Amino acid sequence: MKLKYYCLNFLAFAAISMVNTQMIPYLTSVGYDVVERGYILAANAIVAIIGQLVFGYICDKYKKIKPFFALAYALLVISALLMFCFQKQIFWYHLLTVAVMGGMVKVIMGLDETWMLEADSENYGVLRAYGALGLTIGSPIAGFLVDSFGYIALSITLGIISAFCFLFIWLVKDVSKSGEPIQLSSLTKLLQNKPYLLLVMIYLLIYMIGTADQYVVIDKMMEMKAEHALVGFKWALQSFMEIPLFLLAHRILKRYKPSALLIFGTLMYAVKFVMYAWADNSWWIIAAASLQLVTLPVIMLTSKVLIKEITPEELFSSAQMFAMAIFIGVSGLVTPLITSYLSDLLGYDFTLYLVAGFAIVPLLLIFLYLYIRKKHQSEQKACEINQK
């Protein structure tokens, strides 16, 4: 049974990386400028926000994940194939197809994470590592296919991989999803939780920095005339660098406090973007990308732990789903719009320096959060004592 889950994770994430890593190079090759790409990517984020909430709700309502995972994956494949069909500028057509494709990428990754956690929580790190391995292999394959044979070859390969992926979706066992669907009363309780709201804001700001890695950095590489294969190699390296942390997640959390890891990961984001701005060729950008080891996976890991610490058990599912929709979806909406305007006005290097400097904002809020959480915990203890 484990082998089937491993294969599903590997194939699903390989397909995701093949389309997601070539999205910006494709839009660039078609002829869209940086501002137009910003609007298209913003639509992508809107679908991601709505999709995460809708799919999360129906999974909770029907206590199933497998059929809705298959639906999201089908939408991803169909929209990706349609996107590559017309290699000329048709703005509204690409706005729609890219929005659905990119939105489903976020939905699938969220559903997969929930599914794998409930299917085999003890081996979650290994399952997630197989997904990262799929991302690692899919990215360079996509770049090679586009450079050598064009987007038609990429589409055919995506179709073949997807056929095997659907086979494993059918073969693996579904899980009975625990937790209650998001209700107005649940959101009201969450919105009254000040430490939770501040934590969501912190991760939103950090993910805004991380999202620039997917857009501004790739745009800079395209300006340097980097080949599609080299862009794919950057994505592959970043995905590969995530594997060690996922495999060692349990040990790392035993040794270090999540808040300390969060501060460290945010600082390393600043360092990475300074290196991106300083780089004068694509290979230096790829070298900076290796810092993925101590950025995104650290931030992802701490978000799960810290949100769980400050939310009641009965609201955990709602808290995670709402938080992911905000700090992943909203960052995907805001970052392309802001950075595309700044890149057009100031250039890629100065924009990347600004992104690096922006890390000071979430860092200050982290220290504020630690103070508020300590005060909140003291108030809860005092309330419990009074009740006794």
Secondary structure per residue as TSV (DSSP state, phi and psi in degrees):
chain	resnum	aa	ss	phi	psi
A	1	M	-	360.0	-41.3
A	2	K	H	-60.2	-40.6
A	3	L	H	-59.1	-38.4
A	4	K	H	-64.6	-41.6
A	5	Y	H	-64.9	-40.8
A	6	Y	H	-59.9	-46.4
A	7	C	H	-63.7	-41.9
A	8	L	H	-61.7	-46.9
A	9	N	H	-60.9	-46.0
A	10	F	H	-60.7	-49.3
A	11	L	H	-68.2	-42.8
A	12	A	H	-62.6	-44.5
A	13	F	H	-74.5	-29.6
A	14	A	H	-63.6	-44.1
A	15	A	H	-63.8	-42.2
A	16	I	H	-58.9	-46.2
A	17	S	H	-66.4	-33.2
A	18	M	H	-63.6	-38.2
A	19	V	H	-90.3	-37.7
A	20	N	H	-69.6	-38.7
A	21	T	T	-75.5	-21.2
A	22	Q	T	-99.5	2.6
A	23	M	H	-62.3	-53.2
A	24	I	H	-68.7	-46.1
A	25	P	H	-56.2	-37.4
A	26	Y	H	-65.1	-48.3
A	27	L	H	-62.7	-34.7
A	28	T	H	-67.6	-44.6
A	29	S	H	-65.9	-30.8
A	30	V	H	-70.5	-29.4
A	31	G	T	123.2	7.1
A	32	Y	-	-75.7	137.5
A	33	D	-	-83.0	178.6
A	34	V	H	-64.6	-34.0
A	35	V	H	-71.9	-43.2
A	36	E	H	-62.8	-39.3
A	37	R	H	-64.6	-34.5
A	38	G	H	-60.9	-43.0
A	39	Y	H	-65.4	-41.9
A	40	I	H	-63.2	-43.3
A	41	L	H	-70.8	-29.3
A	42	A	H	-66.3	-40.4
A	43	A	H	-62.8	-37.3
A	44	N	H	-54.5	-46.1
A	45	A	H	-68.5	-36.4
A	46	I	H	-61.9	-44.9
A	47	V	H	-63.0	-37.5
A	48	A	H	-62.8	-43.8
A	49	I	H	-62.9	-51.8
A	50	I	H	-63.7	-42.8
A	51	G	H	-62.5	-42.3
A	52	Q	H	-63.2	-41.3
A	53	L	H	-69.3	-44.1
A	54	V	H	-66.5	-49.9
A	55	F	H	-67.1	-37.0
A	56	G	H	-62.7	-40.8
A	57	Y	H	-65.7	-47.8
A	58	I	H	-70.2	-29.6
A	59	C	H	-65.9	-41.6
A	60	D	H	-67.3	-40.7
A	61	K	H	-64.7	-45.6
A	62	Y	H	-96.3	0.3
A	63	K	T	56.4	35.8
A	64	K	-	-137.5	153.5
A	65	I	-	-122.3	-41.4
A	66	K	H	-51.5	-52.5
A	67	P	H	-64.5	-32.3
A	68	F	H	-80.2	-28.8
A	69	F	H	-63.5	-44.7
A	70	A	H	-62.7	-40.3
A	71	L	H	-63.7	-46.7
A	72	A	H	-62.4	-39.8
A	73	Y	H	-67.4	-38.7
A	74	A	H	-62.8	-42.7
A	75	L	H	-62.9	-38.6
A	76	L	H	-61.0	-50.5
A	77	V	H	-65.1	-46.5
A	78	I	H	-61.7	-46.8
A	79	S	H	-66.4	-35.9
A	80	A	H	-66.1	-45.3
A	81	L	H	-63.5	-39.6
A	82	L	H	-66.4	-37.5
A	83	M	H	-59.5	-43.0
A	84	F	H	-79.5	-6.8
A	85	C	H	-65.4	-44.5
A	86	F	-	-110.6	108.4
A	87	Q	-	-95.9	54.0
A	88	K	S	-149.6	164.7
A	89	Q	-	-72.7	111.2
A	90	I	-	-133.4	86.1
A	91	F	H	-53.0	-53.4
A	92	W	H	-67.8	-31.8
A	93	Y	H	-65.2	-48.3
A	94	H	H	-72.1	-30.3
A	95	L	H	-58.9	-45.4
A	96	L	H	-69.1	-51.1
A	97	T	H	-66.9	-42.4
A	98	V	H	-68.5	-37.2
A	99	A	H	-62.2	-45.6
A	100	V	H	-66.6	-46.0
A	101	M	H	-60.9	-52.2
A	102	G	H	-65.8	-36.8
A	103	G	H	-64.7	-40.7
A	104	M	H	-69.6	-27.4
A	105	V	H	-57.8	-47.6
A	106	K	H	-66.5	-39.9
A	107	V	H	-63.7	-46.5
A	108	I	H	-62.3	-43.0
A	109	M	H	-64.9	-37.5
A	110	G	H	-67.9	-44.4
A	111	L	H	-65.1	-40.1
A	112	D	H	-62.3	-42.6
A	113	E	H	-60.9	-45.3
A	114	T	H	-65.1	-44.4
A	115	W	H	-60.3	-49.4
A	116	M	H	-67.7	-35.0
A	117	L	H	-62.5	-43.5
A	118	E	H	-80.8	-26.5
A	119	A	H	-73.9	-39.8
A	120	D	-	-159.6	79.4
A	121	S	G	-63.3	-32.4
A	122	E	G	-66.9	-33.1
A	123	N	G	-107.2	22.3
A	124	Y	H	-57.6	-42.1
A	125	G	H	-59.7	-41.8
A	126	V	H	-67.4	-42.8
A	127	L	H	-60.0	-44.5
A	128	R	H	-67.4	-31.7
A	129	A	H	-66.4	-36.6
A	130	Y	H	-64.5	-35.5
A	131	G	H	-63.9	-43.4
A	132	A	H	-63.6	-35.0
A	133	L	H	-65.3	-38.5
A	134	G	H	-62.4	-42.1
A	135	L	H	-62.0	-39.6
A	136	T	H	-63.1	-42.5
A	137	I	H	-82.3	-37.5
A	138	G	H	-65.3	-36.7
A	139	S	H	-61.6	-55.3
A	140	P	H	-66.3	-31.9
A	141	I	H	-61.9	-43.8
A	142	A	H	-61.1	-45.7
A	143	G	H	-61.9	-42.4
A	144	F	H	-63.2	-44.3
A	145	L	H	-62.5	-43.4
A	146	V	H	-66.3	-45.3
A	147	D	H	-65.5	-35.5
A	148	S	H	-90.3	-38.5
A	149	F	H	-129.2	-10.2
A	150	G	-	95.9	178.8
A	151	Y	H	-71.7	-20.6
A	152	I	H	-65.1	-38.1
A	153	A	H	-65.7	-38.9
A	154	L	H	-63.2	-42.1
A	155	S	H	-63.5	-43.2
A	156	I	H	-63.8	-44.4
A	157	T	H	-63.3	-41.2
A	158	L	H	-60.1	-41.2
A	159	G	H	-62.5	-40.8
A	160	I	H	-67.4	-46.8
A	161	I	H	-61.5	-40.3
A	162	S	H	-64.9	-34.8
A	163	A	H	-61.5	-44.1
A	164	F	H	-67.7	-36.4
A	165	C	H	-63.7	-42.9
A	166	F	H	-64.0	-33.6
A	167	L	H	-61.4	-45.4
A	168	F	H	-73.4	-29.6
A	169	I	H	-61.2	-40.1
A	170	W	H	-69.8	-35.0
A	171	L	H	-78.5	-35.2
A	172	V	S	-76.0	160.4
A	173	K	-	-87.0	138.2
A	174	D	-	-77.2	167.4
A	175	V	-	-122.5	155.4
A	176	S	-	-86.3	109.6
A	177	K	-	-71.2	131.0
A	178	S	-	-90.1	168.7
A	179	G	S	95.5	166.8
A	180	E	-	-104.7	151.3
A	181	P	-	-67.3	158.2
A	182	I	-	-62.8	126.1
A	183	Q	-	-119.8	162.6
A	184	L	H	-59.1	-39.6
A	185	S	H	-64.3	-36.7
A	186	S	H	-64.2	-46.8
A	187	L	H	-64.0	-35.7
A	188	T	H	-61.6	-44.5
A	189	K	H	-63.3	-40.6
A	190	L	H	-66.1	-40.4
A	191	L	H	-71.2	-12.8
A	192	Q	T	-93.8	-4.7
A	193	N	-	-92.4	98.0
A	194	K	H	-62.0	-44.2
A	195	P	H	-60.1	-38.3
A	196	Y	H	-63.7	-46.7
A	197	L	H	-61.9	-41.6
A	198	L	H	-66.2	-38.9
A	199	L	H	-64.6	-41.1
A	200	V	H	-62.0	-41.3
A	201	M	H	-62.8	-42.1
A	202	I	H	-60.5	-48.0
A	203	Y	H	-68.7	-32.0
A	204	L	H	-59.7	-47.5
A	205	L	H	-65.7	-38.6
A	206	I	H	-67.7	-42.6
A	207	Y	H	-67.6	-27.3
A	208	M	H	-62.5	-39.5
A	209	I	H	-64.8	-49.7
A	210	G	H	-61.6	-34.9
A	211	T	H	-65.4	-30.4
A	212	A	H	-61.5	-24.6
A	213	D	H	-63.2	-32.5
A	214	Q	H	-80.5	-20.1
A	215	Y	H	-117.4	-64.4
A	216	V	H	-62.9	-43.6
A	217	V	H	-64.7	-42.2
A	218	I	H	-65.4	-40.7
A	219	D	H	-60.0	-40.3
A	220	K	H	-64.3	-40.6
A	221	M	H	-64.1	-39.4
A	222	M	H	-66.8	-35.4
A	223	E	H	-65.4	-30.7
A	224	M	T	-80.3	5.1
A	225	K	T	65.4	33.2
A	226	A	-	-67.2	142.4
A	227	E	-	-73.2	157.8
A	228	H	H	-58.6	-35.3
A	229	A	H	-64.5	-35.5
A	230	L	H	-70.8	-37.0
A	231	V	H	-63.6	-42.8
A	232	G	H	-62.5	-37.0
A	233	F	H	-65.5	-36.8
A	234	K	H	-60.0	-48.9
A	235	W	H	-61.1	-40.8
A	236	A	H	-62.9	-44.3
A	237	L	H	-62.2	-43.1
A	238	Q	H	-63.0	-42.3
A	239	S	H	-64.4	-41.6
A	240	F	H	-63.4	-37.6
A	241	M	H	-68.5	-16.2
A	242	E	H	-79.1	-22.8
A	243	I	H	-59.9	-48.3
A	244	P	H	-56.5	-41.8
A	245	L	H	-66.7	-39.9
A	246	F	H	-63.8	-37.5
A	247	L	H	-71.1	-29.3
A	248	L	T	-106.0	12.1
A	249	A	H	-55.1	-45.4
A	250	H	H	-61.9	-44.0
A	251	R	H	-67.3	-40.1
A	252	I	H	-63.1	-43.4
A	253	L	H	-68.2	-27.1
A	254	K	H	-71.4	-30.9
A	255	R	H	-91.2	-34.2
A	256	Y	S	-123.6	146.1
A	257	K	-	-70.0	141.0
A	258	P	H	-57.1	-37.2
A	259	S	H	-65.4	-38.2
A	260	A	H	-65.9	-40.4
A	261	L	H	-63.9	-37.7
A	262	L	H	-63.8	-44.8
A	263	I	H	-61.8	-45.1
A	264	F	H	-61.8	-46.9
A	265	G	H	-61.7	-37.9
A	266	T	H	-67.1	-43.2
A	267	L	H	-61.0	-40.5
A	268	M	H	-69.2	-28.8
A	269	Y	H	-61.3	-42.9
A	270	A	H	-61.4	-44.5
A	271	V	H	-61.3	-43.6
A	272	K	H	-61.8	-41.4
A	273	F	H	-75.8	-27.8
A	274	V	H	-63.1	-42.2
A	275	M	H	-65.6	-39.1
A	276	Y	H	-59.7	-44.8
A	277	A	H	-66.5	-38.0
A	278	W	H	-72.4	-29.3
A	279	A	-	-59.3	133.9
A	280	D	-	-111.0	6.3
A	281	N	S	-153.1	165.9
A	282	S	H	-64.0	-31.2
A	283	W	H	-69.7	-33.1
A	284	W	H	-68.3	-35.0
A	285	I	H	-62.5	-43.0
A	286	I	H	-64.6	-37.5
A	287	A	H	-61.9	-42.7
A	288	A	H	-64.5	-33.5
A	289	A	H	-64.0	-21.0
A	290	S	G	-65.3	-16.4
A	291	L	G	-69.9	-0.2
A	292	Q	G	-55.5	-27.2
A	293	L	G	-51.9	-36.1
A	294	V	G	-120.5	23.5
A	295	T	S	-121.0	-90.7
A	296	L	H	-56.0	-49.2
A	297	P	H	-62.5	-33.3
A	298	V	H	-65.2	-44.6
A	299	I	H	-64.7	-44.1
A	300	M	H	-60.1	-45.6
A	301	L	H	-62.9	-46.0
A	302	T	H	-67.4	-31.9
A	303	S	H	-62.3	-41.0
A	304	K	H	-63.0	-44.7
A	305	V	H	-71.6	-47.8
A	306	L	H	-67.5	-38.1
A	307	I	H	-66.5	-38.9
A	308	K	H	-64.6	-33.8
A	309	E	H	-65.6	-31.2
A	310	I	H	-112.3	9.9
A	311	T	S	-122.4	144.1
A	312	P	-	-60.4	149.4
A	313	E	G	-57.3	-37.9
A	314	E	G	-70.8	-16.1
A	315	L	G	-107.2	7.1
A	316	F	H	-61.1	-45.6
A	317	S	H	-61.9	-46.6
A	318	S	H	-63.3	-41.1
A	319	A	H	-63.1	-43.0
A	320	Q	H	-66.7	-44.7
A	321	M	H	-66.2	-44.8
A	322	F	H	-64.8	-42.7
A	323	A	H	-63.4	-44.0
A	324	M	H	-64.3	-38.2
A	325	A	I	-62.6	-34.7
A	326	I	I	-78.4	-60.5
A	327	F	I	-78.2	-17.4
A	328	I	I	-94.4	-48.5
A	329	G	I	-68.7	-48.8
A	330	V	I	-67.6	-37.3
A	331	S	H	-62.9	-37.0
A	332	G	H	-68.7	-25.2
A	333	L	H	-81.3	-45.9
A	334	V	H	-79.4	-44.5
A	335	T	H	-59.0	-48.0
A	336	P	H	-60.6	-37.2
A	337	L	H	-66.8	-46.1
A	338	I	H	-69.5	-50.2
A	339	T	H	-70.1	-31.0
A	340	S	H	-66.2	-39.3
A	341	Y	H	-66.9	-46.6
A	342	L	H	-64.9	-40.2
A	343	S	H	-63.0	-40.5
A	344	D	H	-67.6	-34.6
A	345	L	H	-85.6	-42.9
A	346	L	H	-113.4	-13.8
A	347	G	-	96.6	162.4
A	348	Y	H	-69.6	-42.0
A	349	D	H	-62.8	-48.7
A	350	F	H	-64.8	-37.2
A	351	T	H	-61.6	-41.7
A	352	L	H	-66.7	-36.6
A	353	Y	H	-63.8	-39.7
A	354	L	H	-63.2	-41.6
A	355	V	H	-61.1	-42.9
A	356	A	H	-61.8	-44.3
A	357	G	H	-66.4	-28.4
A	358	F	H	-62.9	-20.1
A	359	A	T	-60.3	-21.4
A	360	I	H	-63.3	-28.6
A	361	V	H	-66.2	-56.2
A	362	P	H	-63.3	-30.7
A	363	L	H	-61.6	-45.1
A	364	L	H	-63.9	-39.1
A	365	L	H	-68.9	-28.9
A	366	I	H	-62.9	-44.3
A	367	F	H	-66.3	-36.3
A	368	L	H	-64.2	-41.5
A	369	Y	H	-60.8	-44.0
A	370	L	H	-61.8	-37.3
A	371	Y	H	-68.3	-46.1
A	372	I	H	-65.8	-39.9
A	373	R	H	-63.4	-41.7
A	374	K	H	-63.0	-41.0
A	375	K	H	-67.2	-41.3
A	376	H	H	-62.2	-42.4
A	377	Q	H	-66.0	-37.9
A	378	S	H	-64.6	-39.9
A	379	E	H	-66.1	-39.0
A	380	Q	H	-64.7	-41.9
A	381	K	H	-64.0	-41.1
A	382	A	H	-64.2	-39.5
A	383	C	H	-65.1	-41.8
A	384	E	H	-64.5	-39.5
A	385	I	H	-64.9	-41.6
A	386	N	H	-64.9	-37.0
A	387	Q	H	-66.9	-34.0
A	388	K	-	-71.9	360.0
